Amino acid sequence: MVGPSLLVDAFFGNKEFGTILGVVKRFFSIGFAVGSSIFGLLVDNIEYGVAWWYVLAFIIVCYRALIVASNRYD
């Protein structure tokens, strides 16, 4: 999981890197736990293929939001 480290380094640099990285890693961990549970609920209520389309759509929306946020941060 180098994603949080690269994200923190790109946005904040080395100033208080460890503290900020801890907070970001906490959000990543909660996201993985909640995301897995939500995917399980989707698969239980709708079929597997449809659940994957929902997940892919959500990933695209979140990725675009991350790009917009990083462009505005500069």
N, C-alpha and C positions, 0 to 999 in steps of 0.2 A: 504494500500500500504506500507507494511513493506520491500518490496524488495530493494528499494534504500537504506534504513537505514542499512540493513544487508550487502549489497554490500559495502557501504562506510566503515562500521566498519571492515569488513573482509580485505579490501584492504589497508585502510589508518589509521585505529585506531582512537584514540581520538584527534589527532593533527588537529586543525582547522576543526573539524567535521561538524559544522554548515555551513561553507562556501562551503565545498566540497559537502555536502548533497544538498545544494541549486542548485548547478550546475547539479548534477546527477538527481535530481527530475525534473529539467527543460528538460533534455534530455528524461526522461521517459514520461513526459507530451506531448512533441512534437511527440515522437514515437507513443503514443496512438492516437493522433489526425491524424497524417499522415497515420498510419496503418489502421484506420477505413475508411478513405477516399479511400485509395488504395483498400481495400477489397470491398467497394461499387462499385468502377470502375470495378473490376474483375467480380463481380456478374452481373453487367449490361452488360458486354461484353461476358462473358462465363457463363455457367450454375453454379448453386450454389455449387453442389458437386465438380466440378472441381476446383472452387475457393478455397474450403476448402483444397484440396490436395496441392495447391500452398502455402497456408498459413502454413500448417503443415510442408511442406518441408523447408520453410523459417525459421520456429521456430527451427527445428532440426539443420540447418546450423548455426544459431545464437547461439544456446545453445552450440554446439561444439566449436565455436569460443570463447565463454566466458570461457569454460573449459580450452582451450589451453592458453588463455591470463592469466588466474589465475595461471596455472601451471608455466608459464614463469615468472610471477611476483615474485614468491617465490624465 
